[in-house]
Amino acid sequence: MVFWKYKRLILVFSLLFLGCNSTEEKNRPNSEYRTWSSYLGDSGRSHYSTLSQITKENVKGLKVAWTYEAPDWGQMQMNPLVVDSMLYGVTAALRVVALNAETGKEIWQFGDSVKVWHSTSRGLSFWEKENDKRILVTRGPNLFALDALTGKPIPTFGDNGKIDMRSGMPESAKEKFVISNTPGTIYKDLIVMPLRLSEGVGAAPGDVMAFNVITGKLEWIFHTIPHQGEDGYDTWENKEAYKSDLVGAANNWAGMAVDEEAGIIYIPTGSAAPDFYGGSRLGSNLYANCLLALDANTGERLWHFQFTHHDIWDRDPPAPPNLLKVERGGEKIPAVAQVTKQGYVYVFDRMTGEPLFDIEEVPVPSSALDGEKAWPTQPIPVKPKPFARQSQDLTEADISPFAENKEELLEFYSTSDKRQYAPPNLTPGFLLPGYDGAAEWGGAAADPEEGILYVNSNEMAWNLQVSRQEEVSEDTPLGEITYQKYCVSCHQADRKGLAASGFPSLMDLRLRNEKTEVVEIITNGKGMMTGFPQIQKEEMDALIKFLWGQEVKHSVAEKEAKEESGKQGYMHTGYNKFLDSNGLPGIKPPWGTLHAIDLNTGEYIWSISLGNTPELGERGIGTGTENYGGPVVTENGLLFIAATRDGYFRVFDKHTGKILWEYKLPAAAFATPAMYEVNGKQYIAIACGGEKLGTEKGNQIIAFELK
């Protein structure tokens, strides 16, 4: 501990000497937490507000203040921004809208009136200097800078208002799938971009890039797959990993937090690609699955911690970290907390990276797959305890009492591998928390001064399994090879998909979609599906004909595709949830939970079920449901959250977990709300897009006020 304190002093004095407190006054942290001009409320991603008109005593008086109907329907995962009297949001088709935050009346719209974008967006970034106010938003691989007052692209930014984010990446990535679902993080005149990439063979490298907000110029870059001569390079047995066509990703997709006074940006990175078989990337794989602390001015690494070594479970951190203060020995320490898919919370000294609770390297099972080497240990925090159940702790008594096919569920449960960090195998693995995690992209809320974390969690088990890559014969057509390479893990070999997991059937596709629309979706992605712009025209033509049930002649491209298909060895069998015959979770409730955790002590203040299951009638009250989107907490004791499959917006007492108010939304809101004040009145707004988890589509942004 003496070493860490000494290191902390050195770092603090170094940052002060370098002048890290000389940021623009406009971009300083909002110490009062009264505005919502940053993603999730502030640069520390606190989801926190000190606005206090809405109280425990009057919250039942909340009513709809206004409703905005977007021109398109579907998932809206975005957290709105509010600047002065304008609310900014993103619709399901990636149209940016600026609304009067008091009335909901549209002021301007930026979008494509012809092309429909099928991706999702979690929001926008805002920057200002004097009278120059900008909204930054992505569409496809492009980052746009818009005039915040008019919605017009700013011509001096990049190429007439936009830049291609791949411009800072190696030449090999120029045609690969690169988008951003999560808003970039603003620091001074920089925007640091999160990237969503492919998760299979051929993914682009997950470089962290900072662009100049004024010009669009690339200012610095950090290689998450280290190049030769860089720190971390020796953690990859494949010395060509950083430039290999077989390896990629290790990207930040979930967003970041920045300590503007210290000039440090905190970046959680995802798993390296391909996700579930790491034979081409043996080693611990720095800086994948890490929390990186970088100098926000230069991109220089200050410290890091790796949450999962050689990730073969897709255990990437799913949300931005939270910046807050916790008490140690009577002293308030600047801390950073990271929630994970595994249900763990890791807490560090923000300056040094010293863990504030012990973390143990725990032995885990080895892999039985040819060419794979699972890392022998994984880091598990001693405190806080996991906020979701773990597969190794379940028994047969944990199978759902509501299941009508209980014997079938017990058979799968008893024959699957339930060990902690059991690696992918040819036989089933019982993955709990599941692929989508306990924590999700909505993230946790934090009381930044009191050190309390509020996190909602999923409790859904999934099957983790791989199969051997099928060898293609001389008679296998190119379209089928292409389908096996890019589509089969989600849409299955029989093309019937996994509807319960959100992957639709492709049977009779020709009766539902035009070919041009299908090509567009395959190229650019849709929702959780990544795009595949690297597919060559001959492959695409053959794939479409295969999906349409038409014959394809053999070609030179077919021979090359066959050679490529044999490089991986194993393939993921798909995202199969552990469900009963009625489509409900196969384990007993709770299926969704909400927690308050005191990070000063590592102890839980309260834990409750979140959401109800209407299919079960009275029996479904209190079961909890799957949930996506995060909470907002207030200084005066309230916690606001939607997120649940049942489509309710709820308010809880943040001190006890007692429900105080609920409202049935017109569509489920898989998004985090925004709290703001206009003309002396407090509002809270949320996007209701539905569509996920089999819910009905919606198209509304709704604001609530006291009346």
N, C-alpha and C positions, 0 to 999 in steps of 0.2 A: 504493500500500500504506500510506503514511503516513496518508492520509485514513481508511482502514478502521480502523487502530489507534486513531486519535483518536476515531472514532465509537464504537468498542467501549468505550473508557474512559468516554465520556459515558454510554452505555447501562448499563454495570455500576454506575457510581455512582448513576445515576437509580434503578435497581432496588433498590439497597441503601437509598437514602434513603426510598423508598416502603415499605420494610419487607417486601419479598417473602420474607424468611426466616422470617416469623412464622406459617408454616403449622402445623397441628396435628401434634404429634409422631407420631401414629398414621399420618399420611399422608405422612411424609417418605420419600424414596427408600430402598429397601432396599439399603444399601451392602454387605451381605454376600451378597446374591443367594441366600438359602437358602430362600425361600418362593415360593409361586406364587399370590398373592392378587390379582394384576392380569393382565389379558389379555396373553398372550405373556411373562408372567413378572414384569414390572415396568413402571413408568410410562414408561421409556425404550424399551420394546418390544425388549429385548435378546435374548430367547429364551435366557437365560444362567443358569447355576447354579454355585455353588461347592460343592455337595454332592459328596462325594468317596469314598463307600463303593464305588461302581462304578468300576473302574479298567480300564486297558488289559489288565492281567494277568488279571482275573477276570471280564470282561464276558461271556465265553462261558458263564458260569454263570447268566446271566439265565433265569428261568423265570416262568411265569404265576403271579402272586400271587392274583388274583381276576378274575372276569368278571361283569359286570352285563349282563343282557339287558333292553333297553328294551321297552316295550309296543307300539312301532311300528317300522317298517322304512324304511330309505332313507338318503339323504345326511345325515351328521352332520359338519359342517365345524368344529364347535366345539372350542376350546381350553379344557379344564377349568380351574376355579379350585379351589384348596385353601386352606381357612382352618382353622387348628387341626387337628382330626381329621376334617373334613368336606370331601368333594369335591362340587363343584357342576357340573352339565352340562346340556345341552339336547339333547333327542332329535329325531328326524327330523320329528315333528309338533309341534315347539316346546313340548313338555312340559319343565318344569324339574324336575330330580331332584337331591336331596341324598343322598349316599351316605356310609357310613362309609369313610373313605379307606384304612383298614387291611384291611377285609374285603369292601368292595363292597356291603354290605347297604344296601337303600334305607331312608332315614330319613323323608323326605317327598317328595311330588310335587305340583307345581302345574301344572295343565293343564286342557284342555277334554275332558271324557269323551265328548262328543257330536261337536263340530265338529272336523274334521281340517284342520289348517293345512298348506298345501303349500309354504310358504317355507322358507328355510334360515337357520340362525343360526350365527355364529362364536363365540358365547360370551356371557358375563355380565360385569357390573361389581359390585364389592364396595366398600362404604363402612362405616366404623364410627366412632363417637364414644362413648367410655365403654362403656356396656352396650347401646347402640343399634347393632345390626349389620344391614345391609340388603344384599339382592341386588337388582340392577336389571336388568330384562329387557324386551325388546320383543316384541309380537305385533301384526301389522298396524300401524296408525299409533299404537298405544298403548304408552306406557312405564309399566311396573309397578314398584312398590317392594314387595318382599317381606321379611318378617321372616326373617333368615337361619337362625334356629333352628327355625322352625315352617313356613315356606313360606306363611304367611298374608299377604294384602295388608295394608299398613299404612294404616289408615283416614284418618290425618291427611295423607297424601300425595295431593294433587290431589283427584279425585273418588273417594273410598273406595278409594284405593290405586293409581289410575292417572291418567295425563294423556294427552290427545291431542297428539302432537308437532306437529300442524298448528296448534295454538292460538297459536303464535308467528309464524305465517306470514300473508300477506295473505289477504283474504277469497276471492280467486280460487283459492286453493290448497286450500280446505277440503274439496272433494270429489275432489281429485286423488290419484294413487297416491303415497303416502308411507309407507315402512317403514324399518326399520334392521336390516341383517344383521349388523353389526359392533358390539361392545360400546362403550358410551359411555366417555369418558375422565373419570376422577374427579380433581378438584382442589379441595382444601379441602371446602366444602359444595356444590360445583357438580358437575354431570355435563354434559359437552359432547357433543352427539349427532351421530354420523354418520348420513346419510340416503341411502337408495336411492330413486331417482325414475325416472320414465319417461325414455327416451332419445330420444323422438320429439317431434313437434309437440304442444304442449299440456302439456309437463312443468312441474311445480311449480318455483319458484325454489329454488336450493340454499343457502338461508341457513344459516349456522352458528349454532346456538342453544345457550345454556347455561341449564340449569334448576337450581333449588334442590333438592338431594337430600332435604331435610327436608320441604319444603312442596309441591314440584312447580311453584313459581312460575317464570316466565321471568325470568332475571336480566340477560342481555344477548344481543344478536344482531349478527352481522356479515353484511352483504349481499355475497355473492360476485358478484352482478350489480349493480354500484353504482347507487344512486339518483341522481337529479339533485342536483348539488352535492357529491357524494362523490368522493373520489379514485378514479381509474380510469374514471369515467363517460365521459370523452372517448375511451376506447379502443373504444367501440361506435358505429358509424355510425348504427345504429338507436337513436335517443334514447329510444324507448319500450320498449327491450328488457326493462327490469326489471319492466314491467307488461304485456308483450305476451303474447297467447295463443299466439304462434308460437315464442317463445323461453323457455327455462328451464334448469334443472339447474345446472351449474357447482358441483356438490355434492361434499362429502366423503362417500364411501361406504366407503373402505378403512380408516378408523380414524386415530388421531392418537397423538402422543407428547407428554408434558409434562415439562419441567424444573421440578420442584416447588420447588427452592431458588431459582431465578431467577424463577419465576412466569410462564414463557413456554410456550405451547402451540403445537405445530407441526402444521399441518393441510395435507395434500395434497388438492387439489381436482380434480375430474374435468372432463370436457369439457362445454361448453354444448350444449344440445339445440336443434334436432335434430342428431344425431351427424355425418352424412356429407355434408350439404349445408348450407352456412352463408350462403346468400344473404340470409336474414332477420337475420343477425347479423354483418355485415361488420365488420372491425377486428381488433385483436389479442385482444380479449375478456378483459381482466382482470375478475375474478380466477379465471377458469377455468384449469385445468392449471397451477396454481401450488403452491409450498410457501409457506404463510402462517405467519408467526411473529406471534402475537397475545399481548397481555397477558392472561393467563388470568383475571385478576380482573375485567377490564372489556370484553374483546373488542377493544380498540384495536389497530390494526395497527402492528407495530414494523418489519417488513421483509417482503419477498416476493421470490420468483423464479419466473418463468414458464418451464416446461419446453417447452411447445408453443404457439406463437402461432396463434390462429384454428384450433383443432383440427378437422380434418375426417377424421381417421383413428381416432377413439376412443382416443387415446393418453393416457388418464387414468392418473395414478400408481396402481398396483394394491394398495399395501400401506402400512401405517404407516411413517414414517421411523424410523431407529435413532439413538438418542443415545449418543455414545461420545466418547472423547478420542483425538486424534491428535497426533503430534509434528511441530512446525515450529520449526526453528532451536533445537533443544534444549529447547523448551518444550512442555508438554502443553496443547493447546487444546481447550476444549469444542466438539464438532462435532456436526453433524446430517447424516446420509447418507440419500439417497432413491434406492431402486431403481425402475426403470421398465419398462414394457412393451417399450420399444425396446431394452432390454438395456444401458442406460447407468446408471452410478452418479454422482450429483451429490453433492458434499461441500461443506459450508459451515461457516464459523465460526458457532457456535450463537447468539452474541450479536448479531452485526452483519449476518449474511447474506453476508459476503465469501466468494466461492468459494475453496476451498483448492486446487483445480486449475484451470487456465485453461479457460474456456468460450468457444468461438468461434461467432459467428453465421455460419452456412454458407448460401450461396445454394441455393435449392431450386426445383423446377419450378413454373411457374404453372399455373392451372387453365384448362381449355378449356370449362367448363360455363357456360351463360348465367347471368348474375347472380352468379356466384361469383368471389371474389378470394382465392386462396391467399396467405398471407403470404410475402413474398419470401425470408425467411431463417428458419432454425431454430437454436437453441442446442445445440451438440454439445460435450461435455467432451473435452478433450485426453487426460486420464487419469481413471480407469482405462480401458483399452480395453473395448469392448462384451463382455459375458459371453455373448452369443449371436451366431450368424452373421447377417449383414445381406444383404438381397436383392441389393443392388448389387455384392456381392462374389462371388456365386455364378457358376458356369460350368456348361456342359452336363455336365461331369464330376461335378457334385454331384447329379445325378438318381440316385434309389435304384438300387443294383445288384440289389435283390431284386424289383423291379417286373416283372411279366409283361407289362404294357402300356407299356413304356418309350417307344415311339414316340409314343404318345398324350400322355404326360407331357412329352416333349421339345417336341411341337407347342405345347402350352399355354405351357410355359416360354418358348419362343422368341418367341411372339407377345404376351406380356404385358409390362407396363411394370414394370421392376425398379429404376428409379431411386430414390434415397433421397428419401423424402417425396414420391413421385409422388402427386398428388392423385387422388381418385376421378374416374372417367371412364366413358363409355359402353362402353369397351373394357376388357378385364381388366387388373388390376394385381396383381403378385406381391408379397404382403405377408408379409415375414419380418423380424423376428418377427411372429407373427400377432396376431389380435384379442385373444386371451387373454394375449398377451404372452410375453416371455421371463420376467421376474419375474411372479409372480401374487400373489393375496391372502394366501397363506401367509406371504409376506414373508421377509426375511433375518434371520439371527442375527448377533449382534455380541459380540465380546469388548470390553466397555465401557472397560476400562483400557488394553488393548494396541492398540486401533485396527484389529482384524482383522474383516472382514465375510465371512460365509458365506451364499451365495445359491444356491438351486436354480433351474433355468431350463428352460423348454420350447423346443423347436426344431420348430415346426410352421408351415408356410407356408399361407396362405389366399388366396382370391381377393377382391380389393377392387374392387367395381364398382357402378355405379348405372345405373338406366334412367330414361327419361322417364316421368313420371306419366301413366298412361293417362287419356285424356279419357273421361268416362262419357257414354253416350248416353241418350236419352230412355227407352230400353227397359231400361237397367241397373237391376236390382232393388236395394232398399236393403240387403239382406243382403250382396250381393256388394260393394257400395260400402264397407260397414263392414269386410268381410274385407280388401279392398284397403288400407284405411286403417290397420288395426291388426295384421293377421296375416300378410300375404303375404310380408314380407321373411324371416321365420323358417320359415313352413310352406309357402311357395312358391305360385305361382299355381295349380298343379295339386293342391294340398293334400297332396302326397306327403311334404312335410317334408324335412329334411336329417338323417337318422338318425345319420350319422357325426359330425355336429356337435352332436348332442344335441337336435334338434328333431324330434319324432315326426310321423308321418303322421297326417292328420286324416280319411283315407278310412275309411269304415265306422265313424265315430265313434259312431254311434247303437247299434252292436252292442257297444261296449265300455264306454260311460259313460251314466249317467243325465243328463238335461238339467240337473237342479239342480246336479250335480257340475261340469258344464262351465261353467255360469254362475258358480259359485263360483271356479273357476280363472281364468276370464277377468277377473273382478272383482278378485281379490286376488293373482293371480300364482301361479307354482309354480316352485321352483328358480330357474334363471336368467331365467325369463320374468317380466317386470314385469306388474303388474295394470293394469286399465283401468276404475277405478270411475266415470270420467266418462262412460262409454257410457250413453246414455239408454235407458229401458225399450223404446221402440219400435225403436231400433237393435239392442238386445240380442235382442229377440224375432225380428227379421228375420235377424240373424246366426245364431242357433240354427237357424232354419228353413233357411237356406242350407247350413249344415253338415250338416243332416239331409236335404238334397236336396229340400226342399219349396218351393213357389211362394210369393211374397210380393207382395201388392198394393202399388201405388204410394201415396205419401202426401206430406204436407207435409214431414215430416222427411226424406224421400228427396231432395226438391228442395234443402233446406238442406245435406244431406250432399254432394250433387254440387257445390255451390258451394264447400264447404270443401275438397273433394278436389283442387281445382285450385290451391290456394294455394302448395303446396310446389314443384312443378315437376319434381323428381327424387326417386327413391326408391331405397333400398339394395336390391340384388338378393339379399341373404342371406349367411349365414355359411357359406361353402363352403370346406372344407378341401382342400388339395392332396394327395389320396390316390391310391394305386395301386388296381388293380382288386380287391385283397384287403383294402382298407380300412386299409392301413398308410401312413405318411408317404411322400410322393413324392420327398423328398430323401434323400440318403444319411445314415446315422447319423453322429454321435449325435443321438437324438431327445429326450433329456433329459440334463441335465448338472448338476454340482454344483461350486462354486468356492470357494476361499479367496482373498480379496483383501486385501492389506496397504494400508490407507488412509493409512498414514504415508508410503508411497512411490508408491502408485498401481500397484504391480506385483502380478502374480498369484503366489501361493505354490504353488497346484496347481489343476488342473481335471481332472475325471473324468466318465465317463458315469454316469448314475443310472438304474438299473432295467434289466430284460431284457425281451425280446419272445418269449413262449412260442410264438407261432404259427410262429416261425422255427426252433424247436428249438435245436440247438447253435449255429446261425448267429446266433441272437438274443441270445446271451449278450454283454453289454457294449454293446448297441445304444443303451441308454437308452430311456426311455418318457416320454410326457406325464406331468406330475406337478402336483398341487395340494396345498397344505399345506406348512408350513415346518419348519425344523430346530430342534433345541435343542443348545446347546453347553455344555460344562462346563469349569471352570477347569483340571481335571486332564487335559484332552486328548481328550475324546470328543465326537463329533457324532452325535446320534440323529435319524433321519428315516424316515418312511414315505412318504406322498405319491404313490407310483408306481402306475401302472395294473396292474402285475403283483402287487400286494397284499402286498409284503414290508415288514417293519419292519427297518431296518438301523442298525448302529452303525459309524462310521468313526473312524479316527485323525485328529483335527482338524489335526494338524501335517503329515500326509503324504497324506491321502485314502485310505489303505489300509483295506479293509473288515475289520472285526474280528468281526462277528456279524450274523446275519440270521435272521428268523423269519417264516414264512408265516402271515399273519393270516387269520381266518375270512372277512373281507371287506376289500376295499381301504380304506385309511384316508386319505381326502383331508382331512387335518386336521393341526394342529400338536400334538405331545404336551405334557404338563405334568410337570415333575419336582418331587418334594416328599419330605418326611421326616415320619414319624409314629413316635412311641415309639422313636426312635433308629435307625429303618430307612429306607433310601432306596428310593423307588419312582419309576416313570415310567409314566404312564397315557396312553392314546390312544383316540379314538373310531373305530370301524370301521363305517362306514355303507354303503360301496360306492356303487353305482348310477351314478355319473358314469363317463364314458368307456366305457359299455357293460358295466361290471362288475356282478356279482351284488349284490343288496341285502343289507345287514347291519343288525344292531340292537344291537351290543355295545360296551361300554366295557371295555377290558382294561388291567389294571395288571401291571407286571413288577417282580420283586425278585430279589435274589441268594438262592439256596438251597443 
